[in-house]
Amino acid sequence: MSETGFRERVFSGVQPSGNLTLGNYLGAIRRFVEMQESGKETIYCVVDLHAITVWQDPEKLDRATRELTAGFLAAGLDPDRSILFNQSQVPAHAELAWIFNCVARMGWLNRMTQFKDKAGKNRENASVGLFVYPNLMAADILAYHATHVPVGEDQKQHLELTRDIAAKFNHDFADRIAALGLGKGDEGGFFPLPEPVIEGAATRVMSLRDGTKKMSKSDPSDMSRINLVDSDETIARKIRKAKTDPEPLPSEPAGLEGRPEAKNLVNILAALEGKSPAAVLAEHGGKPFSAFKPVLAEAIIAEIGPIRDRMAEILDGPAEIDRILAEGAERAEAIAGPIVDQVHDIVGFVRSRR
Ligand code: AQP
């Protein structure tokens, strides 16, 4: 139990919107695996409702969902220790998201930089779902009363919005929450204010083609990212061709300022080796990229190679993947269902079917 009166619970999700990248792995999934050891309850979700905020070919979405689940399992998530499921199998997410659509303010969503980045110049043609994506993310987290959310740096703003939604709900319905005896902790709120867990040297892995852009599954250039399914040869080639500058590596982190591509490659090696960027530079400072890149490629292959091979084995048994997702969805529903029922009571909906 945390000091806020809520049970410590971890929730996070990944979209089945393409092949998992090294960014998703270092920024999120590796942290998910570590958090299994934290003693907190861990819930991890393949967020297919989020994926369809941009067009997904239905013939490919089911495969992408199973592939991502295989990626979770291959990376070390254990369905006995964590709840693993796909979002659309648990109706509580969409239901609570609607209520949050009525709590969140237009002005809050207008400030979300991810919507601006993803909608780009074509804002008028973006789906309404893409605009309210952060409300669904808040519902994902708060439907479980989750207290900790491991994410990459890019999701920080959405986490802040989740806290704002939780605080506004707690405030707007404070009297009702108290009257129903549903408040927790010193503050007496119904929802916890969840903490982002953004740690390590690779909270924002950048594109291999442009060190100022995030590495992303949906980047049109495959050379911009390392996919978890890439062969050893492909990984080595992508790192060899990764954009850099002509200078050798500096011997201290200050020397990386203004060199986004160099900084990115150093951060990736630091994350893989569990070191600080300063320690990586103490070892490799002064080397040209022609000497550094093979070391980096080898470290990536050593980490990703076994996961890729295990993923392929797991994907040979799609029925087992579906079984794990179904069982996870039932366990998830058992937590989120009663919480969303209580939200209905708080809001004032009639629940005469109970
Ligand atoms: N480049 C990154 N570095 C560190 N962490 C990252 N994450 C994503 N990219 C990086 C983290 O991975 C988790 C899952 O992300 P997501 O699938 O929900 O969506 P996203 O953040 O929009 O990731 P992508 O790869 O860019 O997907 P697309 O291209 O489909 O939009 C999150 O915790 C995220 O922070």
Boltz pocket constraint, residues with backbone or C-beta under 6 A from the ligand:
constraints:
  - pocket:
      binder: B
      contacts: [[A, 13], [A, 14], [A, 15], [A, 16], [A, 17], [A, 18], [A, 21], [A, 23], [A, 24], [A, 25], [A, 26], [A, 27], [A, 28], [A, 150], [A, 151], [A, 152], [A, 153], [A, 154], [A, 155], [A, 202], [A, 203], [A, 204], [A, 205], [A, 206], [A, 214], [A, 215], [A, 216], [A, 217], [A, 218], [A, 219]]
      max_distance: 6.0
